[in-house]
Amino acid sequence: EWSVIAGRTYKELNRLRQVLQVLVKHGLGEAFAHLPLKERPRFWSASGKAAPSVQHLTTSQRMRAAMEELGPTFIKMGQILSTRPDVVPDEFIKEFEKLQTEVTPMSFKVVKGVIEEELGGEIYEIFEWFSEEPVASASLSQVHRGKLKGGGSVAVKVQRPNIKKTIQADMEVIGR
């Protein structure tokens, strides 16, 4: 029941707002038109149309883009749904399969920040060389190549920042 939301933390409510914003932006807000809201939030388009930047996409492409924008929990959900042809139509399966291999990587600025915070120093004090482009990018992390100051080549797996908190907040939203 939605009245239970009143007892949720600000962070959980903020994440719910973010999820709804992304879904509406991608023209998927009609799925939530039944919610017992006294008034629609400002971001809710009266027409229910997707933002101009995604209007040319099919519904399945917009759903995949929304999942990707919403982050790891929703990407993982799409990956799971891509294996369920008994539940999901073929056009959605094909789009969600892209979440297995084509997840948008974190920016190098974010990667650099995570590495420097975790290792306690400037990236180029630790690495002689570090690739700004990832070798692979997934829902929870991505991998970069590097060369340590001591000469050894390494693969560095960088976890997306605040992943645990994000997943916990997302699970609350999904549970509601």
Salt bridges, closest charged atoms under 4 A:
GLU12 OE1 - ARG8 NE 3.02
GLU68 OE1 - ARG64 NH1 3.30
GLU69 OE1 - LYS25 NZ 2.84
GLU69 OE1 - HIS26 NE2 2.96
ASP86 OD2 - ARG84 NH2 2.53
GLU95 OE1 - ARG64 NE 2.56
GLU95 OE2 - LYS98 NZ 2.97
GLU116 OE2 - LYS112 NZ 3.02
GLU122 OE1 - LYS112 NZ 4.00
ASP170 OD1 - ARG15 NE 2.39
GLU172 OE1 - ARG8 NH1 3.15
GLU172 OE1 - ARG176 NH2 3.71
